[in-house]
């Protein structure tokens, strides 16, 4: 039986220097959704945190172990991907003809 370590997302975000970027992603996600209730806003933010935690766990499981540099790279890539998806949603539709 392998040992499991529970990921503490806040600690990971602080240690990797990605906390502010995650918070910015959350703020941009809330802005993209428009006016939400407090419950819906919390659900959105906690959903992002759950997605990131699942991503980090999957990457660690795939690799077998993870150092801080791995966590930083995986976190940065995940945030970049989500920010890119948000940016796509903000782009105005233009004719390409």
N, C-alpha and C positions, 0 to 999 in steps of 0.2 A: 504494500500500500504506500503510495507516494504522499508526501506531506503537502498540505495546502496552506497557503498564506492568504488571508483575506486582504484584498486590496483596499487601501484607504485612499479614496480618490482625492480628497483635499490635500493630504500629505504628498501624494504623487504630483499633483498640479503645482504645489508650492516648491517641491524639490526640483522639479524640472523647469521651473520658471514659466510655466504655461498657465498659471492661474488667471492672470489678467486676460489672456487671449480667450480662455474658456468663458470668463465672465462677459467679455465683449461679444462672443458668439451667442451667449444666452440673451443678451440685450438686443442683438440684431434679430434673433429668432422671434423674440417677443414683438419687436417692431414690425416684423414681416407679417405676423399673425393679426395685427391690429388690436383693437380693444378686447381684452380678455378679462374674465372674472379673476379674482385672486386665486381661486382654486385651480382654474385652467392655467394660469400663469405658472403656479407652482408645479403643476403636473408637467408642463412643457419643460421647465428647467430640470426637474428630477428625471424626466424621460431622457433628456440629453446626457445627464450624468450616468444613468443606467446604460445607455448606448455606449458611452465612452468606456465605462468599466467593463462591459461585455467585450468590447473590442480589445482592450488591453489584456484581458484574461485569455481571449482566443489567441492573440499574438504570442503571449507567454507560453501557452500550452503548445502551440505549433513549434516554437523554438526550444522549449524545454526549460528555459530559465530566462531571466531578464535582469539586466543591470540598469542603472539610472539612465545611461545613454540610450539604451533600447527604449525605455519608457518614454523618454523625451522625444525620440524620433517617431514612435508610434502615436503619441499624443499629438504632436505637431502635424503629422500627416492626416490624422482623423479630423482635427480642427480645420486644417486647410481645405479638406474635402467638403466639410459642412459649410464653411464660408463660401466656397465656390458655388455650391448648390444654392445658397441664399442669394448670391450675386446674380446667378442665372435668373432667379425669380424676380429680381428687381429690374432687369434689363427691359427697356421699352421695346415693344414689337415694332419692327421696321420692315419695309418691303426690301426684299433682296434682289429685285429684278432689275 
